[in-house]
């Protein structure tokens, strides 16, 4: 799975200085001061594993806790009225 650029992105988060490019890559995001949204592309193998297990794991590199987060499969920028 890797982050991808998306039309609504308005900033790119850089990797922490102590991490290598193999550990962390720049992350295109949309942010408004309240939330920060990124978009991720699955490989065919990853998609097959999700279909098989019906599970996704979320890891936050914070050590002791997780900040409030959410996962979505639908584009959060598309409203039903826009269709």
C-alpha positions as CSV (number, residue, x, y, z in Angstrom):
1,X,0.0,0.0,0.0
2,X,1.4,3.4,-0.8
3,X,0.1,7.0,-0.5
4,X,-1.0,8.7,-3.7
5,X,-1.6,12.2,-4.9
6,X,-5.3,13.1,-5.1
7,X,-7.1,16.2,-6.6
8,X,-8.1,17.7,-3.2
9,X,-4.6,17.5,-1.6
10,X,-3.3,20.9,-0.6
11,X,-0.1,20.0,1.3
12,X,2.6,17.4,1.4
13,X,3.9,16.2,4.8
14,X,7.6,15.5,4.9
15,X,9.1,12.5,6.6
16,X,10.7,12.9,10.1
17,X,14.4,13.7,9.8
18,X,15.4,10.6,11.8
19,X,13.5,8.2,9.4
20,X,14.8,6.9,6.1
21,X,12.9,7.0,2.8
22,X,12.4,3.2,3.2
23,X,10.7,3.8,6.5
24,X,8.6,6.9,5.6
25,X,7.8,8.7,2.3
26,X,6.3,12.2,1.8
27,X,2.6,12.1,2.3
28,X,0.2,14.2,0.1
29,X,-2.7,15.3,2.3
30,X,-5.7,17.6,2.4
31,X,-5.8,19.6,5.6
32,X,-8.0,22.3,7.0
33,X,-6.7,22.8,10.6
34,X,-9.3,20.3,11.9
35,X,-8.4,17.1,10.1
36,X,-5.8,15.7,7.7
37,X,-6.8,13.3,5.0
38,X,-4.5,11.1,2.9
39,X,-5.3,8.7,0.1
40,X,-3.7,5.2,-0.3
41,X,-3.5,2.8,-3.2
42,X,-3.7,-1.0,-2.6
43,X,-1.8,-3.5,-4.6
44,X,-3.7,-6.4,-6.2
45,X,-2.2,-8.7,-3.5
46,X,-3.3,-6.4,-0.7
47,X,-6.8,-6.1,-2.1
48,X,-7.0,-9.9,-2.3
49,X,-5.9,-10.2,1.3
50,X,-8.6,-7.7,2.4
51,X,-11.2,-9.7,0.5
52,X,-10.1,-12.9,2.1
53,X,-9.8,-11.6,5.7
54,X,-12.1,-8.6,5.7
55,X,-9.6,-6.8,7.9
56,X,-7.4,-3.7,7.8
57,X,-4.9,-2.8,10.6
58,X,-4.1,0.8,11.5
59,X,-0.7,1.6,13.1
60,X,0.2,5.1,14.5
61,X,3.9,5.6,15.2
62,X,3.3,7.2,18.6
63,X,4.3,4.4,21.0
64,X,1.6,4.5,23.7
65,X,-1.7,5.5,22.1
66,X,-3.6,6.4,18.9
67,X,-5.0,9.8,18.1
68,X,-8.6,9.9,16.9
69,X,-8.5,8.4,13.3
70,X,-10.9,7.0,10.8
71,X,-10.7,4.8,7.7
72,X,-13.0,5.1,4.7
73,X,-13.5,3.3,1.4
74,X,-15.6,6.1,-0.2
75,X,-14.2,9.4,-1.3
76,X,-14.9,11.8,1.6
77,X,-14.8,14.7,-0.9
78,X,-17.7,13.4,-3.0
79,X,-21.2,14.3,-1.8
80,X,-24.4,12.5,-2.9
81,X,-25.6,15.8,-4.4
82,X,-22.5,15.9,-6.6
83,X,-23.4,12.7,-8.5
